[in-house]
Amino acid sequence: MKKLFLSGIILYASSLWADIIRGEAVYQANCSQCHSTHMTGGYGRDFNLVSYTRKKAKIIAYVTDPSEMYKEFGYTANAMPTLPLPKNEIEDVADYIDSLQPFKKWMKHQ
């Protein structure tokens, strides 16, 4: 029973890791032109800051429809285009962004 449980955990962890790797590829192909991950600047917000301040569900919602979400994030205008990404790629890039910071701003309030 322990081996089955351990195997399940390993399988789940490896699938999560695969989502992050696929998400990094989506980031490189679609997001890196505007967003950095090393605080090196860019037109959009650095994804380390996004990872620290936003929950994964909000990242998914924003990538899916930025023109609907920009006011909720405190922006006065929307500069992010709606990307023609399938749902699985949006979820993968959200997993990648979420993985950049292990500690989140919202964790302090719990």
N, CA, C and O atoms as CSV, one atom per row, in Angstrom:
chain,resi,resn,atom,element,x,y,z
A,1,MET,N,N,0.819,-1.197,0.000
A,1,MET,CA,C,0.000,0.000,0.000
A,1,MET,C,C,0.864,1.263,0.000
A,1,MET,O,O,0.544,2.236,-0.683
A,2,LYS,N,N,1.969,1.247,0.774
A,2,LYS,CA,C,2.869,2.398,0.818
A,2,LYS,C,C,3.478,2.658,-0.555
A,2,LYS,O,O,3.611,3.808,-0.974
A,3,LYS,N,N,3.849,1.581,-1.256
A,3,LYS,CA,C,4.465,1.740,-2.575
A,3,LYS,C,C,3.474,2.354,-3.561
A,3,LYS,O,O,3.847,3.194,-4.380
A,4,LEU,N,N,2.225,1.938,-3.481
A,4,LEU,CA,C,1.203,2.481,-4.363
A,4,LEU,C,C,0.988,3.964,-4.080
A,4,LEU,O,O,0.871,4.766,-5.007
A,5,PHE,N,N,0.938,4.323,-2.817
A,5,PHE,CA,C,0.769,5.721,-2.426
A,5,PHE,C,C,1.957,6.556,-2.892
A,5,PHE,O,O,1.781,7.635,-3.457
A,6,LEU,N,N,3.159,6.056,-2.654
A,6,LEU,CA,C,4.373,6.756,-3.053
A,6,LEU,C,C,4.438,6.897,-4.570
A,6,LEU,O,O,4.826,7.948,-5.080
A,7,SER,N,N,4.064,5.857,-5.282
A,7,SER,CA,C,4.040,5.909,-6.744
A,7,SER,C,C,3.062,6.967,-7.234
A,7,SER,O,O,3.342,7.682,-8.196
A,8,GLY,N,N,1.919,7.065,-6.573
A,8,GLY,CA,C,0.933,8.080,-6.935
A,8,GLY,C,C,1.465,9.484,-6.735
A,8,GLY,O,O,1.255,10.358,-7.575
A,9,ILE,N,N,2.147,9.702,-5.634
A,9,ILE,CA,C,2.723,11.025,-5.346
A,9,ILE,C,C,3.786,11.371,-6.384
A,9,ILE,O,O,3.825,12.497,-6.881
A,10,ILE,N,N,4.639,10.420,-6.709
A,10,ILE,CA,C,5.695,10.656,-7.705
A,10,ILE,C,C,5.082,10.959,-9.067
A,10,ILE,O,O,5.534,11.867,-9.765
A,11,LEU,N,N,4.060,10.205,-9.444
A,11,LEU,CA,C,3.398,10.432,-10.723
A,11,LEU,C,C,2.755,11.818,-10.765
A,11,LEU,O,O,2.863,12.525,-11.768
A,12,TYR,N,N,2.090,12.203,-9.683
A,12,TYR,CA,C,1.469,13.533,-9.617
A,12,TYR,C,C,2.536,14.629,-9.695
A,12,TYR,O,O,2.374,15.597,-10.437
A,13,ALA,N,N,3.607,14.485,-8.945
A,13,ALA,CA,C,4.669,15.494,-8.940
A,13,ALA,C,C,5.324,15.609,-10.311
A,13,ALA,O,O,5.628,16.713,-10.762
A,14,SER,N,N,5.540,14.492,-10.970
A,14,SER,CA,C,6.171,14.550,-12.288
A,14,SER,C,C,5.244,15.189,-13.316
A,14,SER,O,O,5.713,15.878,-14.221
A,15,SER,N,N,3.937,14.971,-13.192
A,15,SER,CA,C,3.016,15.620,-14.130
A,15,SER,C,C,2.968,17.121,-13.878
A,15,SER,O,O,2.863,17.904,-14.822
A,16,LEU,N,N,3.043,17.529,-12.614
A,16,LEU,CA,C,3.075,18.950,-12.288
A,16,LEU,C,C,4.348,19.588,-12.834
A,16,LEU,O,O,4.298,20.690,-13.382
A,17,TRP,N,N,5.482,18.916,-12.694
A,17,TRP,CA,C,6.748,19.406,-13.216
A,17,TRP,C,C,6.681,19.555,-14.731
A,17,TRP,O,O,7.208,20.518,-15.289
A,18,ALA,N,N,6.023,18.587,-15.407
A,18,ALA,CA,C,5.876,18.648,-16.859
A,18,ALA,C,C,5.056,19.874,-17.255
A,18,ALA,O,O,5.360,20.516,-18.261
A,19,ASP,N,N,4.020,20.210,-16.479
A,19,ASP,CA,C,3.218,21.401,-16.758
A,19,ASP,C,C,4.081,22.658,-16.683
A,19,ASP,O,O,3.928,23.567,-17.498
A,20,ILE,N,N,4.972,22.711,-15.722
A,20,ILE,CA,C,5.852,23.870,-15.548
A,20,ILE,C,C,6.823,23.965,-16.724
A,20,ILE,O,O,7.068,25.059,-17.231
A,21,ILE,N,N,7.366,22.860,-17.153
A,21,ILE,CA,C,8.302,22.857,-18.286
A,21,ILE,C,C,7.577,23.264,-19.573
A,21,ILE,O,O,8.094,24.059,-20.357
A,22,ARG,N,N,6.386,22.716,-19.781
A,22,ARG,CA,C,5.598,23.125,-20.954
A,22,ARG,C,C,5.233,24.603,-20.841
A,22,ARG,O,O,5.231,25.326,-21.838
A,23,GLY,N,N,4.927,25.044,-19.634
A,23,GLY,CA,C,4.591,26.447,-19.416
A,23,GLY,C,C,5.747,27.384,-19.704
A,23,GLY,O,O,5.544,28.485,-20.218
A,24,GLU,N,N,6.946,26.961,-19.380
A,24,GLU,CA,C,8.115,27.785,-19.695
A,24,GLU,C,C,8.280,27.914,-21.216
A,24,GLU,O,O,8.660,28.974,-21.712
A,25,ALA,N,N,7.998,26.847,-21.941
A,25,ALA,CA,C,8.066,26.902,-23.409
A,25,ALA,C,C,7.005,27.861,-23.957
A,25,ALA,O,O,7.272,28.613,-24.894
A,26,VAL,N,N,5.804,27.833,-23.374
A,26,VAL,CA,C,4.747,28.767,-23.788
A,26,VAL,C,C,5.192,30.197,-23.473
A,26,VAL,O,O,5.005,31.099,-24.289
A,27,TYR,N,N,5.778,30.404,-22.294
A,27,TYR,CA,C,6.292,31.727,-21.909
A,27,TYR,C,C,7.326,32.212,-22.936
A,27,TYR,O,O,7.242,33.342,-23.415
A,28,GLN,N,N,8.288,31.367,-23.265
A,28,GLN,CA,C,9.345,31.757,-24.207
A,28,GLN,C,C,8.760,32.141,-25.570
A,28,GLN,O,O,9.210,33.099,-26.198
A,29,ALA,N,N,7.763,31.391,-26.017
A,29,ALA,CA,C,7.186,31.614,-27.351
A,29,ALA,C,C,6.216,32.795,-27.401
A,29,ALA,O,O,6.072,33.429,-28.446
A,30,ASN,N,N,5.549,33.097,-26.283
A,30,ASN,CA,C,4.450,34.068,-26.339
A,30,ASN,C,C,4.553,35.255,-25.383
A,30,ASN,O,O,3.936,36.291,-25.631
A,31,CYS,N,N,5.306,35.129,-24.315
A,31,CYS,CA,C,5.273,36.146,-23.261
A,31,CYS,C,C,6.602,36.877,-23.065
A,31,CYS,O,O,6.622,38.024,-22.617
A,32,SER,N,N,7.698,36.223,-23.397
A,32,SER,CA,C,9.019,36.761,-23.052
A,32,SER,C,C,9.362,38.051,-23.790
A,32,SER,O,O,10.284,38.761,-23.389
A,33,GLN,N,N,8.641,38.361,-24.854
A,33,GLN,CA,C,8.900,39.612,-25.569
A,33,GLN,C,C,8.525,40.818,-24.713
A,33,GLN,O,O,9.089,41.899,-24.878
A,34,CYS,N,N,7.575,40.632,-23.799
A,34,CYS,CA,C,7.119,41.754,-22.964
A,34,CYS,C,C,7.389,41.561,-21.471
A,34,CYS,O,O,7.537,42.542,-20.741
A,35,HIS,N,N,7.455,40.317,-21.014
A,35,HIS,CA,C,7.605,40.020,-19.585
A,35,HIS,C,C,8.921,39.309,-19.315
A,35,HIS,O,O,9.251,38.324,-19.976
A,36,SER,N,N,9.677,39.815,-18.336
A,36,SER,CA,C,10.902,39.135,-17.941
A,36,SER,C,C,10.624,38.233,-16.740
A,36,SER,O,O,9.556,38.294,-16.131
A,37,THR,N,N,11.594,37.410,-16.420
A,37,THR,CA,C,11.521,36.589,-15.207
A,37,THR,C,C,12.756,36.797,-14.339
A,37,THR,O,O,12.968,36.079,-13.362
A,38,HIS,N,N,13.564,37.784,-14.702
A,38,HIS,CA,C,14.800,38.048,-13.954
A,38,HIS,C,C,14.940,39.522,-13.587
A,38,HIS,O,O,16.046,40.026,-13.392
A,39,MET,N,N,13.796,40.202,-13.498
A,39,MET,CA,C,13.780,41.625,-13.133
A,39,MET,C,C,14.658,42.446,-14.079
A,39,MET,O,O,15.343,43.375,-13.651
A,40,THR,N,N,14.631,42.097,-15.365
A,40,THR,CA,C,15.452,42.797,-16.346
A,40,THR,C,C,14.650,43.795,-17.164
A,40,THR,O,O,15.161,44.346,-18.140
A,41,GLY,N,N,13.411,44.035,-16.784
A,41,GLY,CA,C,12.599,45.016,-17.472
A,41,GLY,C,C,11.771,44.400,-18.584
A,41,GLY,O,O,11.794,43.191,-18.814
A,42,GLY,N,N,11.059,45.245,-19.246
A,42,GLY,CA,C,10.171,44.821,-20.314
A,42,GLY,C,C,8.912,45.654,-20.277
A,42,GLY,O,O,8.696,46.415,-19.334
A,43,TYR,N,N,8.095,45.523,-21.272
A,43,TYR,CA,C,6.881,46.318,-21.340
A,43,TYR,C,C,5.879,45.901,-20.264
A,43,TYR,O,O,5.210,46.744,-19.666
A,44,GLY,N,N,5.783,44.594,-20.026
A,44,GLY,CA,C,4.849,44.087,-19.027
A,44,GLY,C,C,5.532,43.845,-17.690
A,44,GLY,O,O,6.754,43.938,-17.569
A,45,ARG,N,N,4.735,43.541,-16.716
A,45,ARG,CA,C,5.221,43.288,-15.363
A,45,ARG,C,C,6.084,42.021,-15.312
A,45,ARG,O,O,5.773,41.032,-15.975
A,46,ASP,N,N,7.155,42.052,-14.537
A,46,ASP,CA,C,8.009,40.878,-14.374
A,46,ASP,C,C,7.193,39.751,-13.742
A,46,ASP,O,O,6.427,39.978,-12.806
A,47,PHE,N,N,7.365,38.543,-14.259
A,47,PHE,CA,C,6.552,37.426,-13.787
A,47,PHE,C,C,6.915,36.967,-12.374
A,47,PHE,O,O,6.133,36.244,-11.757
A,48,ASN,N,N,8.061,37.359,-11.846
A,48,ASN,CA,C,8.339,37.078,-10.439
A,48,ASN,C,C,7.381,37.874,-9.553
A,48,ASN,O,O,6.900,37.368,-8.540
A,49,LEU,N,N,7.110,39.110,-9.937
A,49,LEU,CA,C,6.157,39.934,-9.182
A,49,LEU,C,C,4.740,39.401,-9.343
A,49,LEU,O,O,3.967,39.376,-8.386
A,50,VAL,N,N,4.404,38.976,-10.557
A,50,VAL,CA,C,3.083,38.391,-10.792
A,50,VAL,C,C,2.919,37.150,-9.926
A,50,VAL,O,O,1.875,36.959,-9.302
A,51,SER,N,N,3.941,36.309,-9.886
A,51,SER,CA,C,3.892,35.076,-9.104
A,51,SER,C,C,3.723,35.362,-7.620
A,51,SER,O,O,3.033,34.624,-6.916
A,52,TYR,N,N,4.345,36.417,-7.147
A,52,TYR,CA,C,4.273,36.765,-5.729
A,52,TYR,C,C,2.907,37.325,-5.339
A,52,TYR,O,O,2.425,37.079,-4.234
A,53,THR,N,N,2.278,38.083,-6.254
A,53,THR,CA,C,1.074,38.814,-5.871
A,53,THR,C,C,-0.245,38.200,-6.330
A,53,THR,O,O,-1.295,38.564,-5.802
A,54,ARG,N,N,-0.227,37.291,-7.285
A,54,ARG,CA,C,-1.487,36.786,-7.843
A,54,ARG,C,C,-1.636,35.282,-7.695
A,54,ARG,O,O,-0.668,34.528,-7.796
A,55,LYS,N,N,-2.852,34.872,-7.456
A,55,LYS,CA,C,-3.166,33.450,-7.401
A,55,LYS,C,C,-3.279,32.908,-8.820
A,55,LYS,O,O,-3.601,33.636,-9.759
A,56,LYS,N,N,-3.011,31.628,-8.953
A,56,LYS,CA,C,-3.003,30.980,-10.262
A,56,LYS,C,C,-4.323,31.190,-11.014
A,56,LYS,O,O,-4.306,31.436,-12.220
A,57,ALA,N,N,-5.440,31.099,-10.339
A,57,ALA,CA,C,-6.746,31.281,-11.001
A,57,ALA,C,C,-6.864,32.663,-11.629
A,57,ALA,O,O,-7.448,32.807,-12.703
A,58,LYS,N,N,-6.316,33.683,-10.971
A,58,LYS,CA,C,-6.362,35.047,-11.512
A,58,LYS,C,C,-5.422,35.188,-12.713
A,58,LYS,O,O,-5.724,35.912,-13.661
A,59,ILE,N,N,-4.289,34.496,-12.666
A,59,ILE,CA,C,-3.367,34.514,-13.806
A,59,ILE,C,C,-4.064,33.906,-15.021
A,59,ILE,O,O,-4.006,34.458,-16.119
A,60,ILE,N,N,-4.717,32.775,-14.817
A,60,ILE,CA,C,-5.448,32.120,-15.907
A,60,ILE,C,C,-6.526,33.050,-16.460
A,60,ILE,O,O,-6.660,33.192,-17.675
A,61,ALA,N,N,-7.287,33.675,-15.580
A,61,ALA,CA,C,-8.357,34.577,-16.012
A,61,ALA,C,C,-7.802,35.755,-16.812
A,61,ALA,O,O,-8.380,36.148,-17.825
A,62,TYR,N,N,-6.686,36.315,-16.359
A,62,TYR,CA,C,-6.107,37.466,-17.048
A,62,TYR,C,C,-5.560,37.086,-18.417
A,62,TYR,O,O,-5.776,37.808,-19.391
A,63,VAL,N,N,-4.858,35.966,-18.502
A,63,VAL,CA,C,-4.321,35.523,-19.794
A,63,VAL,C,C,-5.469,35.197,-20.751
A,63,VAL,O,O,-5.387,35.486,-21.945
A,64,THR,N,N,-6.523,34.605,-20.232
A,64,THR,CA,C,-7.674,34.238,-21.060
A,64,THR,C,C,-8.373,35.456,-21.631
A,64,THR,O,O,-8.731,35.466,-22.809
A,65,ASP,N,N,-8.575,36.495,-20.810
A,65,ASP,CA,C,-9.301,37.684,-21.266
A,65,ASP,C,C,-8.767,38.936,-20.568
A,65,ASP,O,O,-9.394,39.437,-19.634
A,66,PRO,N,N,-7.621,39.441,-21.011
A,66,PRO,CA,C,-7.019,40.597,-20.327
A,66,PRO,C,C,-7.883,41.853,-20.373
A,66,PRO,O,O,-7.846,42.654,-19.439
A,67,SER,N,N,-8.649,42.039,-21.425
A,67,SER,CA,C,-9.472,43.252,-21.512
A,67,SER,C,C,-10.590,43.259,-20.477
A,67,SER,O,O,-11.149,44.311,-20.167
A,68,GLU,N,N,-10.913,42.095,-19.947
A,68,GLU,CA,C,-11.957,41.984,-18.923
A,68,GLU,C,C,-11.383,42.132,-17.514
A,68,GLU,O,O,-12.115,42.465,-16.582
A,69,MET,N,N,-10.081,41.889,-17.352
A,69,MET,CA,C,-9.483,41.805,-16.019
A,69,MET,C,C,-8.598,42.988,-15.626
A,69,MET,O,O,-8.267,43.123,-14.448
A,70,TYR,N,N,-8.208,43.839,-16.556
A,70,TYR,CA,C,-7.167,44.818,-16.244
A,70,TYR,C,C,-7.540,45.764,-15.103
A,70,TYR,O,O,-6.673,46.138,-14.313
A,71,LYS,N,N,-8.789,46.152,-15.002
A,71,LYS,CA,C,-9.194,47.070,-13.925
A,71,LYS,C,C,-9.079,46.416,-12.557
A,71,LYS,O,O,-8.722,47.067,-11.575
A,72,GLU,N,N,-9.385,45.112,-12.500
A,72,GLU,CA,C,-9.277,44.390,-11.231
A,72,GLU,C,C,-7.845,44.395,-10.700
A,72,GLU,O,O,-7.629,44.339,-9.490
A,73,PHE,N,N,-6.867,44.460,-11.609
A,73,PHE,CA,C,-5.467,44.465,-11.203
A,73,PHE,C,C,-4.929,45.877,-10.991
A,73,PHE,O,O,-3.735,46.055,-10.747
A,74,GLY,N,N,-5.796,46.874,-11.082
A,74,GLY,CA,C,-5.386,48.238,-10.797
A,74,GLY,C,C,-4.799,48.989,-11.968
A,74,GLY,O,O,-4.238,50.070,-11.787
A,75,TYR,N,N,-4.914,48.439,-13.174
A,75,TYR,CA,C,-4.395,49.124,-14.350
A,75,TYR,C,C,-5.453,50.092,-14.877
A,75,TYR,O,O,-6.649,49.825,-14.770
A,76,THR,N,N,-5.013,51.211,-15.442
A,76,THR,CA,C,-5.953,52.176,-16.001
A,76,THR,C,C,-6.277,51.875,-17.464
A,76,THR,O,O,-7.262,52.382,-18.002
A,77,ALA,N,N,-5.465,51.069,-18.092
A,77,ALA,CA,C,-5.708,50.673,-19.484
A,77,ALA,C,C,-5.152,49.267,-19.680
A,77,ALA,O,O,-4.322,48.793,-18.905
A,78,ASN,N,N,-5.622,48.626,-20.719
A,78,ASN,CA,C,-5.143,47.279,-21.014
A,78,ASN,C,C,-4.163,47.338,-22.178
A,78,ASN,O,O,-4.511,47.796,-23.267
A,79,ALA,N,N,-2.955,46.883,-21.951
A,79,ALA,CA,C,-1.947,46.838,-23.003
A,79,ALA,C,C,-1.669,45.404,-23.461
A,79,ALA,O,O,-1.027,45.191,-24.489
A,80,MET,N,N,-2.150,44.435,-22.704
A,80,MET,CA,C,-1.866,43.045,-23.044
A,80,MET,C,C,-2.852,42.544,-24.102
A,80,MET,O,O,-4.063,42.712,-23.961
A,81,PRO,N,N,-2.327,41.933,-25.154
A,81,PRO,CA,C,-3.228,41.386,-26.169
A,81,PRO,C,C,-3.860,40.079,-25.688
A,81,PRO,O,O,-3.326,39.396,-24.815
A,82,THR,N,N,-4.988,39.755,-26.269
A,82,THR,CA,C,-5.579,38.441,-26.024
A,82,THR,C,C,-4.817,37.460,-26.906
A,82,THR,O,O,-4.824,37.576,-28.132
A,83,LEU,N,N,-4.167,36.504,-26.275
A,83,LEU,CA,C,-3.353,35.538,-27.013
A,83,LEU,C,C,-4.204,34.353,-27.444
A,83,LEU,O,O,-5.012,33.856,-26.660
A,84,PRO,N,N,-4.034,33.894,-28.678
A,84,PRO,CA,C,-4.821,32.755,-29.158
A,84,PRO,C,C,-4.237,31.426,-28.682
A,84,PRO,O,O,-3.802,30.600,-29.485
A,85,LEU,N,N,-4.234,31.236,-27.376
A,85,LEU,CA,C,-3.671,30.016,-26.793
A,85,LEU,C,C,-4.791,29.067,-26.389
A,85,LEU,O,O,-5.831,29.502,-25.895
A,86,PRO,N,N,-4.579,27.770,-26.597
A,86,PRO,CA,C,-5.561,26.810,-26.095
A,86,PRO,C,C,-5.534,26.777,-24.567
A,86,PRO,O,O,-4.546,27.166,-23.945
A,87,LYS,N,N,-6.608,26.318,-23.985
A,87,LYS,CA,C,-6.762,26.307,-22.529
A,87,LYS,C,C,-5.601,25.597,-21.828
A,87,LYS,O,O,-5.130,26.069,-20.793
A,88,ASN,N,N,-5.133,24.471,-22.376
A,88,ASN,CA,C,-4.050,23.735,-21.711
A,88,ASN,C,C,-2.749,24.549,-21.691
A,88,ASN,O,O,-1.987,24.449,-20.729
A,89,GLU,N,N,-2.479,25.345,-22.724
A,89,GLU,CA,C,-1.269,26.167,-22.725
A,89,GLU,C,C,-1.394,27.332,-21.742
A,89,GLU,O,O,-0.411,27.723,-21.112
A,90,ILE,N,N,-2.591,27.879,-21.613
A,90,ILE,CA,C,-2.816,28.939,-20.624
A,90,ILE,C,C,-2.596,28.387,-19.222
A,90,ILE,O,O,-1.971,29.043,-18.389
A,91,GLU,N,N,-3.098,27.203,-18.958
A,91,GLU,CA,C,-2.902,26.579,-17.645
A,91,GLU,C,C,-1.431,26.247,-17.414
A,91,GLU,O,O,-0.928,26.413,-16.303
A,92,ASP,N,N,-0.738,25.783,-18.451
A,92,ASP,CA,C,0.689,25.469,-18.309
A,92,ASP,C,C,1.506,26.721,-18.014
A,92,ASP,O,O,2.367,26.699,-17.135
A,93,VAL,N,N,1.251,27.815,-18.733
A,93,VAL,CA,C,2.014,29.033,-18.472
A,93,VAL,C,C,1.674,29.591,-17.095
A,93,VAL,O,O,2.534,30.169,-16.431
A,94,ALA,N,N,0.431,29.422,-16.662
A,94,ALA,CA,C,0.066,29.848,-15.303
A,94,ALA,C,C,0.802,29.005,-14.266
A,94,ALA,O,O,1.226,29.530,-13.236
A,95,ASP,N,N,0.960,27.703,-14.524
A,95,ASP,CA,C,1.751,26.852,-13.625
A,95,ASP,C,C,3.197,27.340,-13.568
A,95,ASP,O,O,3.796,27.399,-12.494
A,96,TYR,N,N,3.749,27.687,-14.720
A,96,TYR,CA,C,5.128,28.189,-14.770
A,96,TYR,C,C,5.261,29.487,-13.980
A,96,TYR,O,O,6.166,29.625,-13.157
A,97,ILE,N,N,4.368,30.430,-14.226
A,97,ILE,CA,C,4.426,31.712,-13.514
A,97,ILE,C,C,4.273,31.484,-12.018
A,97,ILE,O,O,5.015,32.058,-11.221
A,98,ASP,N,N,3.322,30.654,-11.638
A,98,ASP,CA,C,3.078,30.354,-10.227
A,98,ASP,C,C,4.300,29.720,-9.558
A,98,ASP,O,O,4.519,29.908,-8.361
A,99,SER,N,N,5.086,28.979,-10.318
A,99,SER,CA,C,6.253,28.283,-9.754
A,99,SER,C,C,7.432,29.204,-9.477
A,99,SER,O,O,8.362,28.811,-8.773
A,100,LEU,N,N,7.414,30.404,-10.006
A,100,LEU,CA,C,8.573,31.293,-9.887
A,100,LEU,C,C,8.823,31.770,-8.457
A,100,LEU,O,O,9.970,32.008,-8.077
A,101,GLN,N,N,7.774,31.909,-7.673
A,101,GLN,CA,C,7.916,32.360,-6.286
A,101,GLN,C,C,7.234,31.361,-5.361
A,101,GLN,O,O,6.019,31.181,-5.438
A,102,PRO,N,N,7.998,30.706,-4.486
A,102,PRO,CA,C,7.373,29.736,-3.590
A,102,PRO,C,C,6.537,30.385,-2.488
A,102,PRO,O,O,5.617,29.760,-1.960
A,103,PHE,N,N,6.848,31.623,-2.140
A,103,PHE,CA,C,6.090,32.334,-1.113
A,103,PHE,C,C,5.257,33.404,-1.794
A,103,PHE,O,O,5.728,34.085,-2.705
A,104,LYS,N,N,4.029,33.548,-1.351
A,104,LYS,CA,C,3.085,34.458,-1.992
A,104,LYS,C,C,2.649,35.546,-1.022
A,104,LYS,O,O,2.573,35.316,0.185
A,105,LYS,N,N,2.369,36.705,-1.540
A,105,LYS,CA,C,1.903,37.823,-0.723
A,105,LYS,C,C,0.632,37.441,0.030
A,105,LYS,O,O,0.487,37.770,1.207
A,106,TRP,N,N,-0.280,36.755,-0.635
A,106,TRP,CA,C,-1.551,36.385,-0.013
A,106,TRP,C,C,-1.380,35.365,1.112
A,106,TRP,O,O,-2.300,35.190,1.911
A,107,MET,N,N,-0.241,34.689,1.200
A,107,MET,CA,C,-0.004,33.733,2.292
A,107,MET,C,C,0.136,34.448,3.636
A,107,MET,O,O,-0.171,33.876,4.682
A,108,LYS,N,N,0.597,35.690,3.607
A,108,LYS,CA,C,0.796,36.441,4.847
A,108,LYS,C,C,-0.517,36.767,5.531
A,108,LYS,O,O,-0.543,37.027,6.734
A,109,HIS,N,N,-1.614,36.757,4.773
A,109,HIS,CA,C,-2.911,37.178,5.310
A,109,HIS,C,C,-3.758,36.016,5.797
A,109,HIS,O,O,-4.932,36.205,6.118
A,110,GLN,N,N,-3.198,34.834,5.858
A,110,GLN,CA,C,-3.989,33.676,6.289
A,110,GLN,C,C,-3.729,33.320,7.721
A,110,GLN,O,O,-4.315,32.369,8.237
